[in-house]
Amino acid sequence: MVNRITPFKDFLRNSLWLLDYCLDYIYMFPFKFKGFKTPKRILIIELKFIGDMIVTTPTIKALKQKFPEAKIDILVPESMKDVLYGNPHLNEILQFDYNFKKWTRELRGKYDLAVILHNGTFRVSKMLFKARIPFRIGCTKVGLLENKGLFLHRKTLPTYKIKHKVDDNLDVVKTIGVYPNTKYLELYCDKKVESSMKKKLPKKYFVIHNTSRHAQNREWIPERFAETVDILNNEYKTEAIITGMKEDYENNQKIIDLCKTKIHNISGTTMKEFFAIVKNAEFVISIDTSTMHVAAGFNVPVVALFGAGTPRIWHPYSNNHRVVFKTEAHTSCMKSDCYLKGERFMECMKAIQVNDVLNAVRSLK
């Protein structure tokens, strides 16, 4: 069942983006003629979640390649500080506590260029304006009712074209003539943590992930995941690991109780431990959530299961991935809770069969 409402919502979202762009251009007209100078200190702002952080890495690298002498910092939520650990193109990872007054003072006089990625809220752009950062650019495509950011010298042109979030981010820096030489994701492991985790993990394993922090309607059927695990464990002579947050332990245990072969419940790890687990897996099977992006960041073969999400925007950005997305049943509604009732509840995920996932895994490199 295709959701007919979604194309209309996309059209409306993009139309509002166009309106926002025009109003901003009129309101901030004098700013648009300010000349751009080579920056010595650059601040990137990304205040979303793990997957959003990971898809910024090609943009970070493109900025460093264009301005090799510049020091680049990134402002992220406190809970996201370890996602970009070890990135060689970053000088410092700043932890944002949403105290806008404090950060207005902290940032003043320290940067030549500010780059706002997803999402460019009014409060963030106002903070950068009041911090007197001399040149500010942004921002990527955001939700229907989200503000697209004001007080910017350069702003991405509205487009009705559907793009991956990696390319959406790169559009921001293209406004100042920054183009990437490569567009792959980059993640890094803490070597000590990785060494410690290897001692605790099976020698050969694959990872499954079936929980989402933001949308329970993206989860796959536990009985089918368990059947998939048993077949793959026997076929590849492996053990399975199921990952998740601490609060996911009980839900993950339901899948384990249904399995007949070996599967480990490793829920509630630190970010660095989680990265080490995924990095050393044979392959990963994940619903539409951050785990698939972590796998892509380490170039680990990954199968991503999509229903309510949009794979054209959020598929794992690597050459070693497969997407399972049942076009005859998809909705791509982007809702956190399924709006369908009765037998049709979560029909997009129910449409994914065990053989769909098995065939996707077998076709990986």
Buried (B, 14 or more C-beta within 10 A) or exposed (E): EEBEEBEEBBEEBBEBBBEBBEEBEEEBEEBEEEEBEEBEBBBBBBBBBBBBBBBBBBBBBBBBBBBEEBBBBBBBBEEBBBBBBBBEBBBEBBEBEEEBEEBBEBBEEEBBBBBBBBBBBEEBBBBBBBBEBEBBBBBBBBEEEBBBBBBBBBBBEBEEEEBBBBBBBBBBBBBBEBEBEEBBBBBBBBEEBBEBBEEEBBEEBBBBBBBBEEBBBBBBBBEBBBBBBBBBBEEBEBBBBBBBEEEBBEBBEEBBEBBEBBBBBBBBBEBBBBBBBBBBBBBBBBBBBBBBBBBBBBBBBBBBBBBBBBBEBBBBBBEBBBBBBBEEBBBBBBBEEBEBEEEEEBBBBBBBBBEBBBEBBEEBE
